[in-house]
Amino acid sequence: MSEFATELAVRAQEAIASLREAAASGDDYLVEVRVGELQSLARLADDNDVRLPQATEELARHGVPTEVPLPEGEPSPTGPIVLDAAEPAQRDALSG
């Protein structure tokens, strides 16, 4: 494992430990901060072909969708995303 990959794994483990402590103590703000940190680490790892399965698993536990790239040329199994602007939750998400 490269030094870069090792550092990413260490930082992910630290963020996961802090995230679990924050969740156990009910600190919702710190949970959000640590989830964001894990997302950033996972994105950085993905951009550099480094696997961080522990970060992906932890994000999934907190309801954060993780993208799994489809093989080239494969259609999306769910098809296009259709938003219903009349649906309040989707309207709020669209308005920012």
Summary of the structure (lengths in Angstrom):
residues: 96
radius of gyration: 16.4
end to end distance: 40.6
largest distance: 49.7
contacts: 204
relative contact order: 0.11
helix: 62%
strand: 0%
